[in-house]
Each structure stands twice: as C-alpha cells, then as structure tokens.
C-alpha cells in the first residue's frame, strides 16, 4: 500500500532512505528527481551521485532561480553533472516548484514505477522545521503521470493529458475552479457544499471570486492560510460562510491540502502550490490525490480537523482584514494542533 508521512512528526529520513536504497539496488534502472532547495551538504545529492556511479540512469531537474539558493543550486548542478547525472533546468519561463521523485525498477519481466510526491522541498534542514506531507506510492496512473511530467520537463515530450495529477501551469488552476464550482452547484440544489483548504498564502483573483460565489450559494468554507490572504471572510452578503485562520506555532506551516466534500464522495489533494497567481499560472507545480481512503482520512484528521480545532496557536481573520488571537472559551480545553501531533510521537 501507499505510505503517507506527515513531517516533521514523521522523520524525513524515510524519504532519504528510499533514494539511498534505490542508489544501490541492482534492479533499479532509473531515478528522476526535482530539486528546488536542498541545503549545502545534501545527503540526497550524495545518494543521486552514488546512483549515477552505480550505472543508474539519473536525471535531476534543478531550479536555478530558487530565491536565495541560486548560487548553491549552480554549484549543485555542476557537482551532479561531473558525476554523470543528466541535469535539466526545467521549462523556460517557468520555475519548477514541483516536488517529485520517480524510481523505475525491474521486477521480474516488468518495469515498476515508484513515486514520491510532496508539499515540501527535498531539504533535510527545513524538513525538521516545516510541516509537510509526503506520499510514497506505486499506484500505476500516478506513476505514469509523474513519468510524463519528467518527460515534459526534460523536453522529450509535449504536454500530455494526466490521469490523476493536476499540474501548473496547465490544469491545476482550472481544476481548483472546477471543484469550487461543483460545490457551488451542489449548494444551489440544496445539497451540503463544503470546502476546507490549507495553504501558505491566497491571492489568485479568480479563485477568490469563485470562493465568494460559493459562499453566497451556501457552501461552508474553512481556509487555513498561514500568510498573506487577500480574501475577506465574513463580509455580509459576500463571504458570510467563509472562515479564515492562520496557525503560528513552533513549526512553519508549509503543507498544502485541498478538500472538497463532493456530495459525500470527498476528494482530498495535497500540492506543492498555494492558491497564488504565481503558483497556479507561472510555475511548474504538482497537485496529487490521496487515493487510499485510510490515508485520506488521516490527512483530513491530522491536517484539517486538527488545525480547525486549534484554540491556542490560531489567529482568526475578520472582515476588516484584522487577525484576532483565538483563546479557549470558558470551560473549553486548550488544543494546539502542532503539540497534539508532537505528543503522538
């Protein structure tokens, strides 16, 4: 089955171990990976170099314009190339912000694809400080989608229709709008429309307008937005049914999770993208579904419900654009989302 990790509560070393094992596994033929931020002494880069030296076909998509890491990434690209890794610099005009890893392994007479998709960077430093979601899966359609994305990024294939993933700059923006619209139509028919989404920031005008329209139709919307948010919740007649909160705690909230009620057949996605203009329209991003019901329930419980229940580290945004610290009501037990997850360890 699939493996789901919630960092930093689940160690990032599990992801590193997957790459290290692939580097020395004689049945692994190819490894492909995106690198946006990795840190100076990257154990992941060492593992990729080891894989190339062991005769694997290794391709790395390096983003040279990762803010503040331009110089480090240039050095990294040289180091990888010297070791025989095929280094690709992504698509002209679009930053590659997607987080994905593909391992192709020979199993009997067949080739099997193993994939890691995440909301955060392959950076063991920030993995201890940021909250992020990782999915490790061998699901066939997701594997095919990730393979096609790497072909696209390497310039070996044109844009193709993906089965499971939504990608920026092509299908993610439209995919989000379509799902908001679906909840709106359900609410207009008297069905319960429901959206819960967590991200770093929100400013994309069409998404904001679609959320206002959904609210006016009666969709109940909860947004957990750590940083900048241009949407105004609770404006009478405009956004009465939208609530926005920001969680500021020990760890930097970095996971992006979108949940749509879909009339009882809920869809849950994790993504590398915020609902920002640049993420949805000017970058290469991946948004992936959590298909295994138990794992989707876990993400819903740990990342959405848990954060909506927080009455210790939460700040609630009002209609005037002012944040108010949430405190436990009289008789309400204090609940910190991050501390609850830490205590579980």
N, C-alpha and C positions, 0 to 999 in steps of 0.2 A: 504493500500500500504506500500511499504518499506520506512524506514526513513534513510536518509543519513546525517551524521554530519561531519563537517569539523572543527576539533579542532585546535587551541583554540578559533577560531572565533565563533564556536558553543560550548556552555558550555558542559563540560564533565559530569556535574551533571545529565544530561539526562540519561546517561548510569547507573549512580549510582541509579537514581530513579527507573529504570526498575528492578534492583536487589532488592531494598528495597520493592517495591510493590509486587514482587514475594514472598518475605520472609513472607509477612502477608496475601497473597491471599489464602483463603481456598481451591481454586480449583487447585492450583499449587501443583504437586506431587513431582517433582524432579528439582534440579538445578545442573548443572555441569559447572565448570569453570576452565580455566588455569590461573595460577598466576606466572609471571616471576619476575616483580618488582612491588611492591605495595606501598612502603613507610611504615614508622614505625607505625603511628596511622591510619591504613587503615579503612576507613568507609565501604569499600567493604567487608573486612573481618568481620567487625561487622555485616553487613547485612547477610552474609553467616551463621554466628553463630546463629543469630536470626532465620533464616530459619530452621536450624537443630533443634533448641529448639522448634520450632513450628511443629516439626514432619515431615518436608520435608526430602526427600532422597537427601542429598547434597554430591557431590563428587568434590574435588578440586585437580587438577594436579599441584603440586608445583615443580618448578625447583630449586633445592638446589644449583646449580652451576651458578646462575646468578652473573656475575662478580661484586664484591664489595657489593653484597647483600646476600652473603652466610649465614652469621650469622643471619641477620634479617629474612631470609626465614626459617631457622631452628626453630627459636622461633615461627614463624607464624604457622608452621606445627604442633608444639606441642599444640598451642592455639586452632587450629581448631579441632585437634583430641580430646582434652579434652571436646569440646562442642558436640562431636558426629558426626563430619564431617568425611566422608571417604576420607583420604588423600592418593594420589597416587603420586609416584615420577617419573612417565613417563617411558621412554624406556631406558634400559641400553645402554650406549654408545652414546646416542643422547640427546642433550639439547632440552628441549621443549620450543621453542621460539614462538609458535603459540599463537594468542590472540583470544580466543573464549569462548562463554558463551551459554549454552543451557538451556532453561526453558521448562519443559513439563507440560502442563496444561490440565485439564479435561474440555471439553466444550460439554455439553450435554452428548451423549453416546460415544463421540470420544475423542482421545487424540490429542492435537495440540502442535507442536514444535515451539518455538520462539527462534531466534538465534541472538546473537550479534557477529560480526566479526570485527576485527580492524587491523590497521597497527601499533598501539602503545600499550603500557602497560596499565594495569588497575591501574593507579597511578595518583591520583588527583593532586599531585605536578607537575609532568612533563607534565601533560595534559594542564597546563597553559602556558608552555614554549615551547612545541614541537608542530609542525604541524603534524596532523594525520587524518586519515579517519576512520569513524565508520559506519557500516551498521547494521541496525536492521531490520530483515526480518522474515516472516513466510512462505517463499517460500518452498514448500514441498521437492524438491530434495536437496536444500541446508540444510534443517533441517535434512534430512536422512543422508546426508554426515557427518554433524557435529556429529550426534548421533554415526555413525560408527567410527569416529575418536576417540571419547571418549571411546568407547568400546575397540578399539585398544590400547589406552594409558593405560587403566585400566587392560589390559591383558586378557580381556574377549572375545576377538575375534581376528582372524587372520586379516592380511591386506586384505581389500576388494576393489573392483572397485568403485570409486566415480563417481557420475554423473556430478557434477558441479565444485567441488573444485579441484584445483591442490595441491598436498601436497609434501613437502620434508619429508624424503629423497627418495620418490618413483617416483612421476610423475611430479614434478614441473620443474626439470632441463630439462627433455625430452620435456615437454610441451612448455617451452620457446624456446628451439632449434627448435621444430617443427613449431612454429609460425613465427620465424625469417626466417626459410627455406621457408615457404609458401609465405612470402613477396618477397623473392629472386626469387622464381619460377614465381610469377606474373610479376616482373620487367623484367625477361628474355623474357616473352611473350609480352612485350611492354605495360603491364598494370602498373598503378601507384603503386609502392610498397612504403609503409610508416610505420615507427615505431617511436613512441615517448615514452620514458620511464623515470621515475623519481625514484631515489633511494638514499641511503646514500653512497654506495660505489660499485665499479665494479672491479672484478679481475678474474672471473672464465674463464680459458683459452678457453674452448670450446665455451662459449658464445661470448667472444671477437673475436675469429676466425670466428664464424658464422656472426657476425656483419660486419667484414671486407669483407667477401664473399658477403653479402647482398649489401654493399656499392658498390662493384665492379660490381654488376649486375644492379646498378642504383637505389637501394632503398634509399629514403631520410630518414635520421635517425637523430633525435634530442634526446640527452640524458641530463637529468638534474641530475647531480651527485654531492651531497654535498661534499663528502670526497674523499678518495683515488680512483683513476681511472687509471688502467693500460692500457686502450685503448688509442691510439694516434689518434686524429681526424685530418683530412685534410692532410694526408700523400699522395702525388701524386701516383696514381695507386693502392693505398691500401685502403684509407679511405677518399677519396675526398668528399663523400656525407654524412659524419658524422660530427655533431657539438656537442660539449660538453660544458655545462655551469654549474657553481655552484652558488647557491644563498646563500649569507651570510647576514642575517638581524637580526632583533630583536628576532625572534623565531628560534629555531633549526629545520631545515627541516628534518622531520622524516617519512613523508608519502611515501609509495612505490606504484607507479601506472604504469601499463604497458598498452600501447595502440597499437593495430595492425590494420592497415587500412582494410585488408581482402577484397580488391576489392569492397569497398562500404558497406560491411556488418561488420562494425568495431566491434572489441572486446575490452572491457576495463576491466582490472583486477586491484584489489588492493591486497596488500600482506603484510605479516609480514617479508618477506625475501628480502634482497638485492641480486644482482647478484654476490655473493661471493661464493667461494668454500664451506666455512663452512655452509652458509645458505642453499645452494642448495643440498649439499651432506651429511652433518653431523649433521643436526638439524631437529627437527620436526617443520615444518612451514606450514602455510596455505596461499593459494592464491585464492581469490574469485572473481567471475564475478559480475559486476554491471549490472543486467539484465533489470531493468526498464529504458527505453530509456531516459526519462527526467532526471533521476539521473545520468546516464552515461554522458549525455550532460553537466550536471552541473560539474561533476568531470573534464571532458575534459576542460571546460571553466575556472574553478577556479584553477585547479592544474597544467594543462599542458599549455594551451594557455597563461594564465595569467603570468606564470613563464617564458615562452619563450619571452614574450613582455617586460620583466623587463629590464630597461636600467639604473637602479640606484644601485641595490644590486647584480648585476650579474658579475661573473668573467668568461671569456671565455678561454678555454684551447686551446693551439696551438699545432702544430705537433711536437714541441720540448719538450713538457711537461711543458710549462710555462703558467701561468694564466695571463690574461690581464683584468683589470677592464673595464667594459662596461660603457660608458657615453653617454648621449643623443647626437645624431648627431645635427648639426646646424638646428634649426627650429623644432626639434623633441621634443614633450612634454615629461617631465620626467615621468616614470611609475615604481612604486615599487609594486611588486606583493603582498607582505605582507601588505603594507599600504593600498592598494586598498581594500583588504579583511577586514581590520580593519575599514576603513571608512564606509563600508557597514553596520557595526553594528550600 
